[in-house]
Amino acid sequence: MPNWFLFVVPSLIWGTTWLVIKFQLGLVSPEVSVVYRFGLGALLLFAWCSLTRRSLRFDLRSHASFLLLGVLQYALNYVLLYLSERTVTSGLLAVIFVLALAWNLLGARWLFGNPLPLRLLAGACFGMLGVSLMFWPELSRAPGQWGGILLGVLATFSASAGSLWAQRVYARDVAVAPSTAWAMLYATVAVAAYCKLKGLPFTFDHSRAYLASLLYLAVFGSVIAFIAYMTLLQRVGAGPAGYTAAVVPVLAMATSTVFEGYHWSALTLLGMGLVLVGSIWVLRERQRAR
């Protein structure tokens, strides 16, 4: 598959999953919904690998890498994200994830010794300022959202750490589909163990909305989107693949406006503009540095 296709697929899917997650919140605890989502995703990937005769055998070191990837990218990241969506609109939460670009830059500098030019720092600052402006009207009206926003910011740390670790894992030319299957399985087990320790009941919502959203998130949001993204990351690196961060918030804000009744103001428009400018600056500089 061409790289442009691998870029478009996760961008379009993740632009809508932020809203779909809202249908997972209710009867079932957010943490348990994460178990169902990635448990189903792992099952589908294992079945696909078996049907296509892809080897699922790895050494102990690789499994340790998949365990850490699963905990960071799929377990902790999504538990925090689901909890955050209880109080924060889906579009604004998607905008928060632009901050992952800044964490990626600092993490790449610390872990891989990547340079940190002034243009990169300026772009990251623009993105953070834009996020602050977009959230200010919401916070001034509903201070109770601070908790949800904090959870969202923590989720960006976990997502960024997962992406940086994935870059390191796939640098060893590890097969994407089998490794993702193992990572999602480990994430499922980790979150299930957490739910058990916390005493959360493994209830299930049989409504059409919950079932449809679960299938969409597992099949499209987890399996298809992550396989496409991780394949792109393996081919071109985290920088070019990271262009999704500049597209996803726009689509997420559009869906939030239509389905959640989000109202734009001059301040939020300015904030979105700064987020996009900052993202483009960062990603263009990273592309130039390759």
PyMOL commands that set and color helices and strands:
alter all, ss='L'
color gray80, all
select helices_A, chain A and resi 3-24+30-51+60-84+90-96+99-112+118-141+143-170+176-198+208-236+238-241+244-259+266-289
alter helices_A, ss='H'
color red, helices_A
deselect
rebuild
show_as cartoon
